Amino acid sequence: MAGAVMAGSGWKAVVSAVSYLANREMAVGWFSKKKNDGPDYNSVNSMAEAQRLVDQGELVPLLLLPKEFGGEAIAENTVYVPSFVADLKHGTDRDVVFPLAADGKVTRYSAQPEYEGKSVVPVAIRISATEPANFVRDIAIWGGALKRI
């Protein structure tokens, strides 16, 4: 019986020590980790390279001015971004901008890409819907834009 109590006490001590070490490692790791800057598209400096990443499924084409607002699938209206960005922009257009436009609260729309270095993949996209109301949303994608959020 005494052995069983000792084994139980020993097991609790081991679990407690492992828990302490795991929490300590997690805390040390938390404070010492470098901030994640997300993907790095610095080397994507041509449309051919962007198209290669589209073919591999890493990027998708995105219309800055959506078809619903008269946008066309032409080079001047197309950027190449990770799919999560396309999802965020489509959701913003569908759930925020379109209802505002339908209610007459906004009559002007723009989606402006921001670039860093020679990359053809934007670091951010600013969506603006204005006049008479004012709605602005920045979608940070990579690089310096992620440090601003």
Stockholm file with secondary structure:
# STOCKHOLM 1.0

chainA/1-149         MAGAVMAGSGWKAVVSAVSYLANREMAVGWFSKKKNDGPDYNSVNSMAEAQRLVDQGELVPLLLLPKEFGGEAIAENTVYVPSFVADLKHGTDRDVVFPLAADGKVTRYSAQPEYEGKSVVPVAIRISATEPANFVRDIAIWGGALKRI
#=GR chainA/1-149 SS CHHHHHHHHHHHHHHHHHHHHHHHHHHHHHHHSCCCCCCCCTTCCSHHHHHHHHHTTSCEEEESSCGGGTCCSSGGGEEEECHHHHHHHHHHIIIIIHHHHHTTSEEEEEEEEECCTTCSSCSEEEEEEEEESEEEEEEECSTHHHHTC
#=GC SS_cons         CHHHHHHHHHHHHHHHHHHHHHHHHHHHHHHHSCCCCCCCCTTCCSHHHHHHHHHTTSCEEEESSCGGGTCCSSGGGEEEECHHHHHHHHHHIIIIIHHHHHTTSEEEEEEEEECCTTCSSCSEEEEEEEEESEEEEEEECSTHHHHTC
//
